[in-house]
């Protein structure tokens, strides 16, 4: 059930957007050790997003994944940052990643929660 939300001030055409979200889906699923069929990714362009007081290319990532441990976060962050640099051209120091474990009882799916599916 991982969900990755990317907000950036880097505008992409539709083809590059789709390429980016598909590649982030694969990279994040691999880094999280989760099946990609549960992965959800979104891209949002925000022309007014700034970081460190400048409008140079930057990003914000929100990532939730049941069972994400603090020990796994550095590798997850590194994997996503490398993909953002490769596909978006954004320096990894130009944004933050909010990496969270929401717990299975707080994520709804198929008319119930993941806690009930276990």
N, C-alpha and C positions, 0 to 999 in steps of 0.2 A: 503493500500500500504506500510505498514511498511517494511523496509529492515534492517536486522541485519547482520553485517559482523564481524565475529570473526577471529582474527589472533592470533596465539599462538605458543609457542615453545614446547608445549606438543603434541607429536605425538600419534595418535590413529589408531587402525586398522579400516577397513571399517565399521564393525558392530557398534563399539563405536562411530564413526563419525556420522553415521546416527541416532543413539540413541540420541546423543548430540544435533544435529540440530533440530530433532523433538521435543525434550523437550524444547529447547530454543524457538522454534516457539510457543508452547503452553504458556510458561511462559511470553514471551514478549507480545503476543496478549492479554492475560489476564491483564497484567500490564498496557497496553496501552488502554485497553477497545475497542479493534478493533476485527473484525471477523478474525479468523485464516485463512480463505480462501484467504485473501489478503496478508498474511504474507509471506515474503521471508527471508531465512536464509542461510548463507554460512559459511563454516569452511575452514580456510587456515592454513596449517602448515608452520612455518618459523623457521628453525633451528638457524638462526642468531638473532632472536628477543631477546633483553635484556631489563631489567628494573632496574633502580637504580644501574647500573654498573655491574649487575650479570646476569648469564644465568639460574638462578633458574626459575622454572615454572612461566610464566607470560603471559599476554594477552593484546590485544588492541581490543576494541569494537567500531564499528561505527554503529549508529542506526539513521535512518531517519524515521520520521512518520509525516504525515500531521496533524497539530493541536496539536502537542506535546508542552505543556506549561512548563515553568520553574517550576511551582508548582507541576507538575506531575513527574518531573525528579528524585527527591529523591526516590520515591517509585519504579519507573521503574528501577533505578540503583540498589536498594536493591534487587529486585526480580531477576534480571539477575545475580548479584554477588552471590546470594545464590545458584543459579543453577550451575554457574561455579565452585563454591567450591564443591558442591555435585557431579557433573558429571565429572569434570576435575581435581579436587583436587588442584585448584589454589587459593591462598589467595586473597581476594578482594583488598588488598592493593598493589598487584603486577601488576597493569595495570590501564589504563584509559578508560573511556567510553566517546565518543563524541556523545552526544544526540542532534539531530537537527530537526527542523521543516522546511522543504524545501519549503513550501507553495504549494497549489494545482496547481497553474499555472506552476510550475517548474518540475512536475512529469508527464512523458508521460505514457500512457496506452491505449491499443486498438485503436491505430492510432490517439489519441488526448491527452489531458491532463485531470487530475482529475478536474480541474476548469471547463472544458467544459462539464463534465459528470453530474455536479450538476444541 
